[in-house]
Amino acid sequence: MSARCKFKLPGLVILLSFLCGWLPVHANDLNASESKVSDTSNVTTQHSLAPSKVAKFVPDLLLLKEYVAGQNVDGWLMSEKLDGVRAYWNGKQLMSRNGNPFAVPDWFTENFPPFELDGELWLGRHQFEQTMSIVNTQTAHKGWRNLTFQIFELPNQSGGLLARLNILNLYLKQFPAPYLRIIEQVKVSDDSQLQAELQRVLALNGEGLVVRNPQSLYQTGRSNESLKVKLKQDAECQVKGYTAGKGKYLGKVGALKCEVMDGQFTDLTEPKDRLLKIGSGLSDFQRAHPPKVGEMITFQYIGLTQKGLPRFAVFLRVRDAL
């Protein structure tokens, strides 16, 4: 090999495997604690499977369930739950969780890998609306320089969580991508450590934590192996209508009539049982210009009623419709 070659042998092998798609790698062949490639003969990529043209489809991704206070998660991995915009990289294209391509600058996705990534487009804590204003445009712009793509999962790779994330870690050692980050995972020793970390994140205006079973294989949908930890719980519902405002809200919306999305609360099996009204949390502007009928919103609540409905529901935000 020429002395002028840019890559060392492991890097060159990885490059060839990613670009040619003939050298598959599986996550369980990589030791999550190693800092270098020990066996590059087994790396899986989605490069050859990614569509050459824009194809509208909704990716089937991981969803979180609620953590129950006192639940034993010792030995699990915890990370901060970022309040960004969910994004999915299919190996060639960055899109929303609803399958809509982002108008992202080429320089933002420079050196992104030819395999799938799942994470959050993130500006900073308590800046969800500002993040939405950056990504919800029809043309690419320089505002993306303020964002990073924070990765918490590699869809369809094998092995435990750390092994899956290590595939990206090894790739980035050879091919740095300035706007890609891997969200730090910390082992939970006991409940006191978990609660202390939750309080630390909340003090920084963070949203909460995510705890995950490190041994769990990759799966989509809601799972008992992946939980969100918050002081206030949250859920999603669809706006079905409005109630009229009274007093100072005369002529405006008093509350949103919503249907809680199926599958979030096990006791609410019928649509008629999932109806609730949400007025708290709406600003004066939102009461004059409320979320549209059919839009999805996120709300916070504390506990459940005897019928299983969320108690003390408070409007949080319109869910990103991207």
VENVENMO-V87118 format. One record per residue. RES is the residue in one small letter. PHI is phi in whole degrees, 0 to 359 (none if undefined). Layout:
BEGIN
RES|PHI  RES|PHI
END
This chain:
BEGIN
m|none  s|298  a|291  r|271  c|301  k|288  f|253  k|288  l|305  p|301  g|295  l|295  v|296  i|299  l|303  l|297  s|294  f|289  l|283  c|265  g|71  w|252  l|236  p|292  v|236  h|249  a|299  n|285  d|272  l|248  n|280  a|296  s|267  e|278  s|255  k|219  v|287  s|257  d|207  t|265  s|271  n|225  v|252  t|273  t|232  q|255  h|302  s|285  l|266  a|291  p|293  s|281  k|237  v|298  a|238  k|282  f|210  v|261  p|296  d|270  l|242  l|292  l|233  l|258  k|260  e|278  y|285  v|261  a|308  g|89  q|297  n|280  v|236  d|302  g|89  w|281  l|252  m|240  s|210  e|288  k|273  l|277  d|267  g|252  v|254  r|298  a|217  y|228  w|253  n|268  g|108  k|221  q|219  l|263  m|220  s|280  r|292  n|265  g|87  n|266  p|296  f|278  a|276  v|255  p|296  d|300  w|293  f|291  t|265  e|302  n|70  f|298  p|284  p|274  f|222  e|287  l|225  d|227  g|186  e|235  l|282  w|227  l|258  g|161  r|295  h|62  q|227  f|298  e|298  q|295  t|297  m|301  s|295  i|283  v|273  n|267  t|229  q|269  t|229  a|290  h|208  k|287  g|299  w|296  r|297  n|274  l|258  t|229  f|259  q|267  i|261  f|239  e|201  l|244  p|302  n|68  q|269  s|266  g|89  g|286  l|299  l|296  a|295  r|295  l|294  n|292  i|301  l|291  n|302  l|294  y|299  l|291  k|295  q|267  f|227  p|301  a|238  p|303  y|255  l|258  r|224  i|258  i|293  e|296  q|246  v|241  k|288  v|277  s|272  d|197  d|294  s|296  q|294  l|300  q|293  a|296  e|292  l|300  q|296  r|298  v|294  l|296  a|295  l|267  n|68  g|282  e|272  g|155  l|234  v|237  v|241  r|221  n|286  p|291  q|272  s|292  l|286  y|298  q|212  t|252  g|77  r|283  s|220  n|287  e|266  s|222  l|230  k|259  v|245  k|217  l|288  k|252  q|278  d|223  a|206  e|234  c|213  q|253  v|290  k|250  g|172  y|218  t|252  a|284  g|284  k|233  g|60  k|292  y|260  l|302  g|88  k|239  v|279  g|275  a|204  l|268  k|270  c|230  e|245  v|296  m|294  d|298  g|96  q|276  f|228  t|296  d|278  l|258  t|267  e|255  p|305  k|294  d|275  r|256  l|270  l|207  k|248  i|232  g|244  s|297  g|96  l|282  s|281  d|300  f|295  q|291  r|288  a|279  h|228  p|286  p|306  k|287  v|302  g|100  e|286  m|264  i|235  t|255  f|227  q|256  y|204  i|232  g|74  l|233  t|283  q|298  k|275  g|94  l|275  p|299  r|261  f|55  a|292  v|231  f|300  l|251  r|188  v|284  r|293  d|301  a|264  l|291
END
